[in-house]
Amino acid sequence: MKANIVLLSAASFLLALPLAQGQTAYKISKSSMTIDGTSNLHDWTSTVSGLKGSGVFVLESSTLKGINSLDLSLPVTSIKSSKGSIMDNKTHGALKSKEHSLISFQLVRVDGIEKTTTGFKVKTTGNLTIAGSKKSVALTVDGKLQSDGSLNFKGSKALKMTDFNVSPPTAMMGAMTTGNDVTITFDITLTK
């Protein structure tokens, strides 16, 4: 009986070994991200710096087969508007940056990976946490395995601020009000 357990354990380990070898840890090496929105006076764009993250990806013959984990975060105060510090302060206040200094995304599952002519399309579900409110979001991204072995992902996601209990910022004693809808656009490169 004891010998069977040892043999079964050894066989399980050997069968899992090729899967473990195909898993590779990556971390963000380069990123660009913007948040686009509207107001009753003008459209606006904020840029985001300081995005950090890592994940474990399953690659087989230069093809993405799975994502075992992916965690991303950015400091709220890294969101900067072309409209200046007044807009930044309003944005950081609306996002409750003093109480919740980070915005984060954690992968829950991969819903599908489809090969495309330029790489692959990945459909995922993850938990997005903004201003202390965590919501499940579906996210579809275009990906590519670069010649240097890095992974590049591009995509965008439309969100409503109020879905995360964020009140759209106002300025000039309420004369300027921002719209509830924003679009986040990103281009992220991860390396081993």
HELIX and SHEET records of a PDB file:
HELIX    1   1 LYS A    2  GLN A   21  1                                  20    
HELIX    2   2 VAL A   76  SER A   78  5                                   3    
HELIX    3   3 SER A   85  ALA A   94  1                                  10    
HELIX    4   4 MET A  161  PHE A  164  5                                   4    
HELIX    5   5 MET A  172  GLY A  174  5                                   3    
SHEET    1   A11 ILE A  79  SER A  81  0                                        
SHEET    2   A11 TRP A  44  VAL A  48 -1                                        
SHEET    3   A11 GLN A  23  SER A  39 -1                                        
SHEET    4   A11 LYS A  52  GLU A  60 -1                                        
SHEET    5   A11 THR A  63  PRO A  75 -1                                        
SHEET    6   A11 LEU A 102  LYS A 115 -1                                        
SHEET    7   A11 PHE A 120  ILE A 130 -1                                        
SHEET    8   A11 SER A 133  LEU A 145 -1                                        
SHEET    9   A11 LEU A 151  LYS A 160 -1                                        
SHEET   10   A11 MET A 176  THR A 191 -1                                        
SHEET   11   A11 THR A 170  ALA A 171 -1                                        
END                                                                             
